[in-house]
């Protein structure tokens, strides 16, 4: 019962489903609706919000409805965060195998088991130690989220300067792992923390964990930095926290497990030169990842300095050199003399050699689907159709005997595409075809995956060429708008929309209540949705069915 309205108010937590029975005539297959809602707490309310609903009737019996893909965006976000957690966890496992952390496992566990009066006390202390490690790293993630905020985080993936800074930071991390120098925090920090660790109890254990974080910084720092960079570029405010949670859980886990089962310590391999090999391998991976961020900056600027062939050549050089290192042909400053190659090192060398050979055809136009998210797209290339070819086949889209004003053929598959909304819509009306809006970005990884792994499939490609008019709107297009087209932002009071990408990004946010890419919309000539828009859809059949239903609704 609320005293304001003197009535009982229903409320729902997390999610709710509302059902309504409807009766339609046989010739109706789409029902449009609107839901209006307001969100309040004990002190204030947000302004009422309207959300468009589209109900698709399938086979006159099945009804499906989605409100502007809000639920889809939430699921996609959850999946992305889970992937980030797993990747960060793997990064934490890699950090365990570095010279700064691995030797600490038996030393620390032995300390707890010997200093504790009972086995249960030793396990308890080790668990507290692990929890302290998690808290320390999660606090780092909280600090990153608080400093940047959601708007800044969302802009990082397409911001030129941030991508260049990330490139330089990862270069420094890579050089450190390869042995050029060590990243070390001031020694006074470690001394002060060690003195606190002698206090004993929960506080002492926490400072022991903090001492580990400081002492091992030369090994864990680059991995923590890389994990935070990856988290920041997702655009999710909570991502840095999730990243540090995954990373620290991997580091904390062995301390608790070995404290509970100390006999397992005997099964640990002895410290040795192999730990430095792990650091060097991580250094090569950091170096390869660095050029991905430089490529993002080049794509956004459309500078064409790091086109597809150059990027792939750099990766071939990096992983080829790593192969030589693993086979013992190259030695770095901190390596121990290598008398023989272990089976594990040989196996990893064969994997990197295979990967290097796999990338070589990419210099001549091979799609390289295994790494499609990393190199620039095939059309961003010196030879977009492959070396020695002007195009992949001679097929032109049906009805396109000549390229209309404002359009181009998207290489290498000759999909007619517009980058201008008005010209694309006008052409769609002229030829009597529905419009497919493609909200994309030059630095959008999942956009490239869709274009190189889904759009290329024959049945999808046929639809994109012949059944729709494609309008690709790049939300990170940094070209300036003409003076007469500069307008005030409707999302941010006092802000001007100065760039083409800002215009498309705001349009997507206002009209479709989402700013994720890729985002696909099928609409008629009155700019009404023909079917519920979709985001990243890697399953070819699902994406094709979406295309087919939308076009059928148009017809």
N, C-alpha and C positions, 0 to 999 in steps of 0.2 A: 504494500500500500504506500503510495507516494502522497505526502501532504499537499503538494502543489496542485495536483489534479484531483485529489481525493478519490483515487481509483487504483486498482491493481494494474501494474505495468509488467508486461511480459518482457523477458530479456533472454538473449541467446549468447552462449559462449562458443568461440572458435568458428562455428559454422551453423547454418540452418537451411532447411529445405522447405519450400512452400509449393504446394500442389494445387492445380486448378483444372477441373474437368471442362473441356470445350467441345463443341460440336461444329463441324465445318461442312461446307459443300465439297463435292468431289474435285472441283477445279482449283482448290486452294492448297498450296503446299508450303506457304510461309506466313507466319503471324508475327507482326511487330508489336512491341509493347514498351512501356516505360515504367521504371520503378523509382520512386522518390523516397529518400531517407535522410535522416539527420542523426548525428552522433553527439551525445552529451555526456558530461560527467556531473559531479555534484555542484560545480561552480559555473560551468559555461557550456555552450553548444557551438558546434561548427555550423556553417551555413548549409541549408538543404542542398543535396546533390541529386541530380537526375542521371540515371544510367539506362541506356537503350538496351532492350532485350530482343533477341531474334529467335523465334521458335521454328525449327525446320521439321516438317511432317514427312516422315519416310514411310513409304508403302501404306499410307493412310492410317497407320496404327501407331507407329513409334514416333514420339515427340522428343526432340532434344533441344535444350536451351542453354545458352551461355551468356552472361552479361559482360560484353566487352573484353573477354579473355582475362578478366581479373583473376579467376581461379587458375587458369592456365599459367599466368605469369607467376602466381604463388608457387605452383608445382615446379615450374622451371627453376625458380629461385631456390627452392628447397633442394632440387637435384644438383644445382650448381654448387651450393654450399656443402652438400655431402661429398661431392667430388673434390672440392677444395680441402675438406677435412682429411680425406683419404690421401691426397697428394702430400699434404703437410705432414701427415703421419709417416708416410714413406720418407720424407725429408728428415724427420726426426730419427728414423731408423738408420739413415745414412750418417747422421751426425754421431750416432752411437759408435760407428765404426771408424772414427777419426782418432788420431793420436792423443787428442786433448781429453776425450771423454771415455773411450774404451778402457784404459788402464784404471780409471776411477771406479769402475763397477766392482771388481773384487775387493779393492781397498776399502771402499765405503761400506759395502755389505759386511765385510769382516769386522770393521770397526763397530757396527751396530750389534752384530751377534756376540762379540766379545765383551762389549761394555754393558750389555743388557743382562740382567740377572736371570731372566727366563727366556725361552725361545719365543713365547708369545709377545714378550716386551720387545724383543729384537724385531719381530715382524711389524709390531705397532709403530716402532720408531722409523723403520724403513718406509712404511706406508705414509707416515707423516712427512718424511723426507720427499717422497714422490709427489705428494699433494702440494708441498711447498714449491717444488719445481714447476708444477702446473700453474699455481697461483702467480708466480713471478712472470712467466711468459704470457699468461692471459692478461695481466696488468699492462704489459707492453702492447698487446693488441687493443686493449681499452684506450690506452693513451693515443695510439694512432687514429682510432675512430673518433676520439674527442677532438683531436687537433684538426683533422681534415673535415669531418662532418660529411653527411650523405651527398650533398651537391658536388663538393670537390672530388670525392671518391668516384662519383659517376662520370666526371669529366676526365679522369686520369687516362683512361684507355685511348682517348683520341686527342689528348693535349700534346702538342708537338714538343714543348719544352720539358714536360714531365717524362715523355718517352726518351728524349735525349739524355736527361739526367739519369733515368733508370739504366740506360745503355752504359753510361760512364761508371755508375756505381757497380754494375755487374762486371765491368771490365776490371775494376779495382779488386772486387771479390775473387775473380778468376785468377788475377795475377798473384794474389795472396795464397790461394790454394796451390798454384803451380810452383810456389817457392820463392817468388821475387822478394817478398817481405812478409812480416807477420802483423796482423791487426791485433794490437794489444791495448787493453784499457790501462789507465794509470795504475802503477803498482801500489800506490797509496790506498786505492780503493780496496784491493785485495787484503792489504794489511789490516785496515780498519774492520773489514767484514770478518776476517779470521779471529780478531780479538772478541767480537761479539759472539762468535760461534762457541766460544769456551764457556758460555754462561749455562749451558745445559738446558734440559726441558724443551718444550715446544718452540720457544724463541730461539734457543741455540740451534735446534734442527733447521729452523727456517733460514738462519744466517749461514748454516753449512750449505744449504741449497743455493743461496745467493752467491756464496763463494764459488761454488761449482760453475754457476752461470758466468761469473767474471773471469775465472781462471781459464775456462774453455772457450772464451769469446773468440780467440783466433781461429778456432775451427767452426764453432756454431754461429758466429756472427754473420758470415756470408750466407749461410743457409737460412737463418732467421730473416735477414734482409731480403733474400730472394722470395721467401714465403710471404712476407708482408707486401712486397711489390706485386706478386701474383694476386694477393687478396685485394689490394687497393684498386687494381684495374678491373675488378668484377663490378664495381659500382655499388656494392652492398655495404651498408654501414657496419653490419655485424661481421662481415667477412674477415677482417683482421683478427677479431676475437676467435672465430672458428678456426682460422689458420693456426694461431698460437696454441689453441686447445689441442689440435691434432698433433702439432709438432712436439709439445711438451709431454703429452700422454705417451708418445713413443719413447721419449727419453726416461720418463719416470717409471715406466712399466718394469724394466729389468731389475731395478733396485728392489721393488716389492716382491717380485717373483723369486729372485735369488735369496732374499732374506727368508722367504717362506720355505724354500728348498735349497739350502746352502750346498748340498751335495752336487747341485748342477754346476757350481763354480768350476769343478774339476773338468767339465766338458768344454769350457771356454777355450778357444785357441789362444796361444801365448802372443803377447804383444811383439811386434817386430816390424820389419820394413813394409809388410803388406798394408799397415795402417796408413803410411804415407802414400802408397799407391791409391788407396781409396780417396785421399785428399786430391791427388792429381787428377783422377778420373772426374771427380766433382768439379774441379777447376775447368776442365775441358767442356763439361756440360754447361757450366755458368757462362763460358765464353760463347758457346753456340746460342744460348738463350739471349745473351746481350744483343745479338744482331737482330733478333726478332723485334726488340723495342726500337732499334734504329730503323728497321724496315717500316714499323708503324708510323714513325715521324715522316719518313720519305713518302709513304702512301698518302698521308693526310695533306702534305704539302704538294703532292703530285710533282715532285722534283725529278723523278726518274733517274736518280743517282744510284739507287740500289734496286735495280730491276730483278726479275725472277732469276735470270741466268747468273747474275753476280752473286745473289744471295745463296743460290745452290752451290756455286763454286766455292764460296767461303765455307759452307758447311762440309763440303767434300774435303777441303783442306784441313778443317778442324778434326773431323772424325778420322781422316786418313792419318794425320799426325798422331792421334790417340792410338790408332792401331799399331803404328810403329813403336810407340812407347810401350804398349802392352806386350809386344813381341821382343822387347829388350833392345831395340835398335837405337833408342834415345834415352838418355838419363838426365834427370833434373837435379837441382842443387841438393835436396835433402834425401835423395834416394840412397838406399844401401846397395852395396855391390850385388849384382844379380848373377848367381852361379848357374841357376837353372830356372825355367819357367814352370810355375805350378799349373796343375790342370785347370783350376779356376781362372787364372790369369789368361791361359791359352784359350779357354772357352769364351771369355769375354772379348778377347782379341778377335776371335773368329766372328763373333756377333757384330762388332764394330766394322770389321772388314766387309762383311756381307752388306751392312747398312750403307757403307761408303760406295760400294759397287752399285747398289740399288739406286742411289741418287744420280749416278752419272748420266743415264738417259734423260734425266730432267733438263740437262743442258740443251737437248735437242727437241724439247717439247713434250716429253712424257709427263702425264698428270701427277705421278707420285702420290697416289691416294693415301698412303700410310702417313704422310706428313702434310696433308693438304691444308692443315690449319696454320702452318708456319711460314712457308714461302709466300711471296706476293702472288696474287692470282695470275692465271695464264695470260690474261689480256694485258697485264702490266709487265710487258716483256719486249725485248728487242725483236723477237720472232714469235708473235702471239699464236701463229698457226703451226709452229714447228719450223726448224731450220730448213730452208730450201722450198718452203711451201707458202702460198699466199692465203690459203684457207683450207679448212678440213672439209673437203668435198665441195661440190658446186651447187648444192641445193639452196635455194632461196626460200624465205618464208612465202607461203601462198599469198598472192595478191600484192606482193611487194616487189614490183618490177623495178622500182627505183626507190632510193631512200628518201623519205619525206623530210620536210624542214624540221630541224630540231632533233632528229633521230640519228642513231648509229647502229651498226651491227656489232653486237657484243661478241668479241673473240673468245674462244676459238670456234664457237658453235653457231655463229651467225644468227643470234636471237635479236630481232629488231627491238631496240630499247630507246626510250626517251628519258632524259633527266630533267625535263621541264614539265611540270604538272599540267599547265594550261594547254600546251601544244600537244601533249600526249592525249588528253581528254578530247580535244578537238578532232584529232585524227581518229580516235576510237568511234566518235559519232559519225565521222565521214565513212568509215569502212563497216560500221554496224557490228562492232565487236565489243565485248566487255573489257573493262580496265583491270589490270592487276597492279596494285601499288606494291612496290618492294621497298620498304623502309630499311635501308642498309647503311653500311659505313665502309670507308676505305680500309680501316684497321679492324674491322669486325671479323673475328675468327670463325664464328658459326655461320656467318654469311658465306664465307669462302667454302666451308664444308658443304653447305647446301648447293652452291653453284657447281662444285667440282664432283660431288658424290651423288646428288639427287637430280639436279636439273639435266645432267648429261644422259640420264636413262632414256631410251628411245621413246617410250610412251609419254613421259613428262616433257621431253624436249619437243615432241610433235605438238603438244598443246601450247607450249610457250611460244613456238614459232607461228602457229597457224590459227589458234583459237582465241587468243587474248592480245591486248595491247599492253606491253610491259612499260611501266613507268618506275624507274629506279631513283629513289630520293635519298641522297647521301647526307646523313645527319651530321657528319664531320667534315663537310665540304667547307674549306676555309677561304674560298673565294668571296670577295666582298660584293654585297648587293649594290645595285646602282643607287645613287643618292635618292632618287624619287621612290625607291622601293623600301627604304629604311623606315621601319615603323616601331612603335612602342610595344614592348612585350606585354601580353595579357596575363602571363604567369608571374612575372617579376616586375612589380611597379617601379618605374624610373629607369628600367633597362631598355636599351635599344637593340633591335635585331639587325645586326650589321653584316652577318655572313649568311650565305645561302644555306649552310647546314643548320644554323639556328632557326631559320624559317621552317624547314622541314621537321626539325625536332619538336618545335612548339606546336606545329600542326598535328603531329602524331599524338602528342601528349593531350592536347585539348580535345581532339575529335575521338581518339580511341583509348584515352585514359591509360596509356602505357608509353614508356620510352625505351623499351628493349628492342634490340635488333638481332637477327632479322625479324621482320614483322610483315606479313603478307595479307593484303586485302583484295577481294574481288568485288567490284562495284559496277553498277549500271551507269547509264549516261546522266542520271539525275543524282549521282554520287551517293546512292543508297547501297548498303551491303547486300550482296547476293547470297552470302553464306557467312557464317561466323569466321572472323579473321583468325589466322593461326600464326604461331611464332616458329621457332626452330623445330622442324619436323624431319628427322633423319630417316624415318621409315618411308621408302619409296612408294609403297602401295597406299599408305595413309595419305601422303601428300597428293598422289595422283587422284585418289577418290575425292579429296577436297576440291581439286581443280575441276574434275568432271562434274560434280554436283553443282558447283557455282556456275559453270557455263550452261548446264542444263536449265538452271533456274533463270538465267538470262534469256535463253531461247524460248 
